[in-house]
Amino acid sequence: MTDQTTTAAPAKGHEFTATIVINTRPFVWNEKKITFEQVLGLAFPGQNYDPAATSVEYSRGHGPDHSLRQGESVNVKEGMVFDAEPAVRS
């Protein structure tokens, strides 16, 4: 079996590393926070989306499950799960 985990944001000298799951795919994340835009960039690389109509929900983070909106960030926790649903621009 091969390792399907993707390293999302390699950073030199950072001691923080967590594996997060975005739309069922694991990513190694090396920053203490992740933004709405970064989640969508990992979930749908190179795709245009309408931020006002796009949703990002997360669970297994610090505190209750929540939504992430355009311009917001959230503290990352090992095993955190994100579900991203873009509204694609035509």
C-alpha positions as a Markdown table, in Angstrom:
| # | Residue | x | y | z |
|---|---|---|---|---|
| 1 | Met | 0.0 | 0.0 | 0.0 |
| 2 | Thr | 1.4 | 3.4 | -0.9 |
| 3 | Asp | 1.1 | 6.6 | 1.2 |
| 4 | Gln | -1.5 | 8.9 | -0.3 |
| 5 | Thr | -0.7 | 11.8 | 2.0 |
| 6 | Thr | 0.2 | 15.1 | 0.2 |
| 7 | Thr | 2.5 | 17.6 | 1.8 |
| 8 | Ala | 0.6 | 20.9 | 1.4 |
| 9 | Ala | 2.8 | 23.6 | 2.6 |
| 10 | Pro | 6.4 | 22.6 | 3.3 |
| 11 | Ala | 8.1 | 25.2 | 5.6 |
| 12 | Lys | 11.7 | 25.2 | 6.8 |
| 13 | Gly | 12.3 | 25.6 | 10.5 |
| 14 | His | 8.7 | 25.1 | 11.5 |
| 15 | Glu | 8.2 | 22.6 | 14.3 |
| 16 | Phe | 4.4 | 22.3 | 13.8 |
| 17 | Thr | 3.1 | 19.5 | 11.5 |
| 18 | Ala | -0.4 | 18.1 | 11.4 |
| 19 | Thr | -2.2 | 15.8 | 9.0 |
| 20 | Ile | -5.5 | 17.3 | 8.0 |
| 21 | Val | -8.2 | 15.8 | 5.7 |
| 22 | Ile | -9.8 | 17.9 | 3.0 |
| 23 | Asn | -12.7 | 16.2 | 1.0 |
| 24 | Thr | -11.4 | 12.8 | 2.2 |
| 25 | Arg | -7.8 | 13.4 | 1.1 |
| 26 | Pro | -5.0 | 13.6 | 3.7 |
| 27 | Phe | -2.6 | 16.5 | 3.6 |
| 28 | Val | 0.4 | 17.3 | 5.8 |
| 29 | Trp | 0.1 | 20.9 | 6.9 |
| 30 | Asn | 3.1 | 22.8 | 8.4 |
| 31 | Glu | 1.4 | 25.9 | 9.7 |
| 32 | Lys | -0.5 | 26.6 | 12.8 |
| 33 | Lys | -3.4 | 28.1 | 10.9 |
| 34 | Ile | -5.1 | 27.5 | 7.6 |
| 35 | Thr | -7.3 | 30.0 | 5.6 |
| 36 | Phe | -10.5 | 29.5 | 3.7 |
| 37 | Glu | -8.6 | 30.2 | 0.5 |
| 38 | Gln | -5.8 | 27.7 | 1.4 |
| 39 | Val | -8.4 | 24.9 | 2.0 |
| 40 | Leu | -10.0 | 25.6 | -1.4 |
| 41 | Gly | -6.7 | 25.8 | -3.1 |
| 42 | Leu | -5.9 | 22.3 | -1.8 |
| 43 | Ala | -9.3 | 20.9 | -2.4 |
| 44 | Phe | -9.7 | 22.3 | -6.0 |
| 45 | Pro | -6.3 | 23.4 | -7.3 |
| 46 | Gly | -6.5 | 25.8 | -10.2 |
| 47 | Gln | -10.3 | 26.1 | -10.2 |
| 48 | Asn | -12.2 | 29.4 | -10.1 |
| 49 | Tyr | -14.9 | 29.7 | -7.5 |
| 50 | Asp | -17.4 | 32.2 | -6.2 |
| 51 | Pro | -16.3 | 32.9 | -2.6 |
| 52 | Ala | -19.7 | 34.2 | -1.6 |
| 53 | Ala | -21.4 | 30.9 | -2.6 |
| 54 | Thr | -18.6 | 28.5 | -1.5 |
| 55 | Ser | -18.8 | 26.7 | 1.8 |
| 56 | Val | -16.0 | 25.2 | 3.9 |
| 57 | Glu | -17.1 | 23.2 | 7.0 |
| 58 | Tyr | -14.7 | 21.7 | 9.5 |
| 59 | Ser | -14.8 | 19.3 | 12.4 |
| 60 | Arg | -12.4 | 17.7 | 14.9 |
| 61 | Gly | -10.7 | 21.1 | 15.5 |
| 62 | His | -10.4 | 23.2 | 18.6 |
| 63 | Gly | -14.0 | 23.6 | 19.9 |
| 64 | Pro | -17.2 | 22.9 | 18.1 |
| 65 | Asp | -17.6 | 22.1 | 14.4 |
| 66 | His | -17.8 | 25.3 | 12.4 |
| 67 | Ser | -17.9 | 27.0 | 9.0 |
| 68 | Leu | -14.9 | 28.9 | 7.6 |
| 69 | Arg | -15.7 | 31.9 | 5.4 |
| 70 | Gln | -13.8 | 34.0 | 2.9 |
| 71 | Gly | -10.9 | 35.8 | 4.6 |
| 72 | Glu | -11.1 | 33.7 | 7.8 |
| 73 | Ser | -8.6 | 31.3 | 9.2 |
| 74 | Val | -8.7 | 28.6 | 11.8 |
| 75 | Asn | -6.1 | 27.0 | 14.1 |
| 76 | Val | -5.1 | 23.6 | 12.8 |
| 77 | Lys | -5.3 | 20.4 | 14.9 |
| 78 | Glu | -4.0 | 16.9 | 14.1 |
| 79 | Gly | -6.8 | 14.9 | 12.4 |
| 80 | Met | -8.9 | 18.0 | 11.5 |
| 81 | Val | -11.4 | 17.4 | 8.7 |
| 82 | Phe | -12.6 | 19.9 | 6.1 |
| 83 | Asp | -15.4 | 19.6 | 3.7 |
| 84 | Ala | -15.3 | 22.1 | 0.8 |
| 85 | Glu | -18.0 | 22.7 | -1.7 |
| 86 | Pro | -17.2 | 25.4 | -4.3 |
| 87 | Ala | -19.7 | 27.3 | -6.3 |
| 88 | Val | -17.9 | 27.3 | -9.7 |
| 89 | Arg | -17.8 | 30.5 | -11.7 |
| 90 | Ser | -18.7 | 30.1 | -15.4 |
